[in-house]
Amino acid sequence: MTSPLGRVIEIAEEGRYLSKERGFLVVTSGRDEIGRVPLDDIAAVLATARGTSVSVALLTALAERGLPFVVPGANFAPAAVLWPMVGHHAVSRRMAAQIERTRPLEKRLWAQVVAAKIRRQGWTLQCAGKPAGAFVRLARLVRAGDPDNLEAQAARRYWPLLFGPDFRRDTDADGINALLNYGYAVLRAATARAICAVGLHPGLGIFHRHPQNPMPLADDMMEPFRPVIDDEVRLLLLDGITEVTAPAKRRMAGVLWRDEQTAAGTTPLATAILRCAQSLVESYLTGEPALEFPAFRLRESADGSDSERVSDHVAGADVRPAGDDEAAAEGGDGL
């Protein structure tokens, strides 16, 4: 199996033909070879040019290494991902545990995902110098299955703070939205690869379910890592990059190498995603939710003033009193 720290290869020019030669991905244009990359150095392949051709032998070689082949659709949002049927040596046992997961376990896992995402959104806002204390409190309030829809409540506050009051998340829009789409496509590919590498089926999601979505589990597990992309888009905007340009694409792919603090020490984001997928396996096998996410410090204002601002964005009926936090955490529906 290849390392999770490989290169993200994008085919952005029309008329390219991708094939396999020995242990290399070979790119040709007409009769001319224009580049080759060792297959063991690759993390994912993105074919953004509509006129790209690819050999079955190459797709087979990518699948055997657990490398996703991503086909972005309109505005860089992923339309399809090729994922392998072969993978981890314990795939049968692990998929059986995944299939037999209970609904209560799914709800508790989803609570961990949502709480981690909200905390990471707060971290992103802190990096941007924005108030983030409300996100500390919102993360603590998440219950099994997120029945209060605190994920959406946090998003209502998050996007205007990060990108301005006029910003709206729209996958069909240009500018910031297109940058986010491209970054999420890279992140989704890395997450899908991690899921397949640990012997799980990406089509069996925790929360996301849609008959036209072949990889709902990837969409579930990438949620807490999305704010890392958001932060990179913010930095791109500060550098004057507002469209999906070649430099922007390189920066987005480089996010997978960003250092993350984990229980095992400092590690690249791609490895942190893989460890998160491994922790999901253990959760399925034991029946106890124990997802592993990167660790970071998120400050809450000492006087609580920052936390109170949540009322400007969240309906009061959707947030329980602060005194209920510990009870929810200790109960059967808690984290």
N, C-alpha and C positions, 0 to 999 in steps of 0.2 A: 504494500500500500504506500502511496506517496505521502509526503509530508503535507500538513494543512497549510504550510507557508509557501505554497507555489505561486506562480505568476498568473494573473488574470489576463487572458489573451482576448483582445477585441478585434473583430474583423469589421472595419468600418468603411472600406473602399469597395466599390462595385467590381464585379468580374473576378473575384478571387475564388480559387479552387483549393479546398483543404483535403489533404490525404495523409496517409500514414506510410512512412518509410522507415523500416527497422524500428528504432525506438523514438522516432521523431514525428512531430506534427509538421507537415511541410505545406507552405503557402506558395501557390503559383498563380501567375497571371499570363494566360495564353500558354506559351511554351517556356516562359521564363520563371525560374524559381526566385522568389523575392524574400524568402525567409524560412527558417526552421527552428523549432523549439523542442528540446527533450521532453517527452511526455511526462517524465517523472518530475519535471520542474513546473508543471502546470497545476493551478488550483481550479480554474474554470475557464470556459470558452464562451464568449458572447458574440453572436453573429448579428450585428446591427445593420449590416448592409443587406438589402433585400435580394441582391443578385448573387449571393454567396452559394457555392456548391460544395458539397462535402461527401466523402466516400463512406460507405458502410463500414469498411475496415477501420477507418479512423473512429467512427462513432462506437464501434465495438471496443476498440482499445481504450477509449475514454471511459466507457461504462465499466470495463474490467478494473480500472483504477479508481472507480468511484468519483469520476470527474464530471460535473454537470455541464451539459451543452445547453446554453440559454438562448432562446429566440425572443428578443424584445419586440413588442408590438408598437402601437401608436405612442409617440412621445416617451419612448424608452421604458414604458411599463412592461414587465415580462409577460409574454403571451404563452410561452411553453418552456418546459425544462425536461430534457431527456435524463432519466435517472436509471441506474442499473438494477437488473433483476438479481444479480449476484453480489455478494458483499461479505459481511461479517460471518465468521465460522459458526457463530451461535445464533444465526439469524432465525432459525425455526423457533427456538425456545423464546427468543426475545419478541418475535412477532406474535407468538401465542399469548404471551403476557400482555402485549399491547392490545390485542383483540379482546382479551378477557378483562380489560380494565373496567372498573365500576364507575358509575356516574358520580357518586360522591368523591371518588379520587380525582376524576376529571375536574370537578368544581374546585377542589382544593389546589390542584395544580394550576388552574387558570387564575386563582387568586394570587398565587405566587408570581405568575407571569405579569399580571396587571400591576401588582405592588412594585415589582422590580422595574417595570416600565415607567411608572409614575416617579419613582425615586430617581431614575436616570434622567427623566425630563427635568427634574429639579436640578440635577447636577449640570445639565446643559445650560439651564438658565443662570446658574451660579457662574459658570464659565463666561457667560455673556454679561455679567454684572447686573443681572435682573433679580427681582425678589423671587425666592424659591421656597420660603418657609412653609407656604400652604401645601406644597407637594409632600413635605415630610408628614404632615397630618393626614392628607388624603391617602397616602400609601398605607398608613396605619389603620385606616378605616375600611380597607378592602376586605370584603367577606367572601366566603366560598361561592364561586360562580359569578361574583361581582353583580349581585342583584340590583344594587343601587346605580349601576352603570357609571362608576367613578372613573373608568377609563375615558369615557366620553366627556365627563365633567372636567377632568384634568385637561383634555385636549382643547376644550373651549377657552381655557385660561392660557394654555401653553403657547399656541400658535401666535396669538396677538402679541404676547410678551416677547417672543423670539424674533418674529419677522415684521412686527408692526400691526397696528389695529386694522389695516385694510387687507391683510393677507388672508386668503382662503385656500385651504388645501383642496386642490382640484387636479386629478391625474391627467386631465386633458389640456391643462393650461401650460404656457411656456414659462421661461424664466426660472424662478425659484422652484416651482413645481416640477419642471423638467429635470432640474438638477437632483431633486429629491428622488424622482422616479429612477434615474440612472443609478444613484447610490443605493437605493433599495434593491435594485436588480442585482447588483454586485453582492449585497448582503444576503439576499435570498439564495443566490447560488451557493455561497459559502455555507449557509445554514442547511440547505438541502444536501450538500455533500456530507456534512457532519452527521446528519440523520441517517443517511444510507451507510456511512462508515461504521456506525455502531450497531447496525442490524435492525433498524426500525423501518416501518413503512411510512413514507411521507404522505400517503393518501389518507391516513387515519389521524385526523386532527383531534386536538383537545377541545377547542372552541369553534374554530372556523369550520364551516360545513357548507359546501356549495357543489352541486352536481357538475359544474363546469370547471372546478378548481381541482387539478390533479395533485396538488401539494399543500393541503391545508395545514399539515403539521409544521411545515417550513414557515408558513405565515404566522403560526402560533409562536414558535420558538424564536423567531427573529424580532418579535415585538420589543423586548427589553433592550435590544441593541440598536433599534432605529434611531434613538436620540444621538448616537455616535455619528451617524450620517448627517443628522440635522445640524450638529455642531460643525462638521466639516463644511457644510453648505454656508453656514454663517461666516466661517473664515474665508471661504471663497468670495463671498460678497464683499467682505472687508478689503480683499485684494483686487476688487473691481471686476471679478469674473461673475457674470450674471447669466451666462448661457452654457449649454453643454458643449464645451470646446475640448480640444485634445488635452490641454493642461488640466482642465476640470476632471476629465476621465482618469488621468493618471493619479490625481489626488484622491479620487474616490476609491480607486483600486488599492491605493496605499493605506487606506483606513484599516484594512485587514491586518496590517503590520503594526498598528498603533499599540503601544504598551498598555496592558490592563493589569490591575492588582487583583490577584485571586488568593484563595486559601493556600495554594501551592507556590505563591510568589508571583513575581512579575512575568507576564507571558503575553505574546501577541494576541490581538482580538480573535484571529482565526482559531487559535488554540483554545481560547476561552469559550468560543462557540462550541467546539468539539467537546470540551469538558461538560458544558451544559447539557449537550445531547447525551453524554454518558450518564449524567445524573438523572436524566429522564428514564433511561433504561433501568437504573436501580430503583427508581420510584415505581415503575411498572412491576418489577420483579418482587419487591417487598410490600407493595400496596401502601407505602407511606410516601407522601410528597416531600421530596428533598432536592429541589432544583438548585443548582450551583450557578450563581451569577457573580460577575466581578464585584469587588468591594471598593467603595469610595466613600469619602466623608461628605455628608450633606448637612449643612448647618441649618438650624432652626433658631429664629430670633429669640433671645433670652426672655424678652418681655411678652412674647406671643403675638406681637402686633402684626408680624408678617403673616402668621397663620390665619388671623382674623380676616385678611383680605380675600380669603376664599369665598366669603359670602357675596362678593361682588360678581362672582362668576358661576357659583353653584347654588342651585335651588336649595333652600333650607330643608325641605322635606327629604332631600336625597342624602343628607349628611346627618348621622346620628350624633348625639352629644358626646363630648370628649370622654366622659366617664365610662362610655360603653366600649372603649378601645380594648382594654384588657379582657373584658368578658368575651368579646367577639374572638379574640385571639385564642382563648382557652377553650371555647366551646367547640362542638363537633363541626361547625361550619367555618371555623377560623382557619388561619394560616397554619 
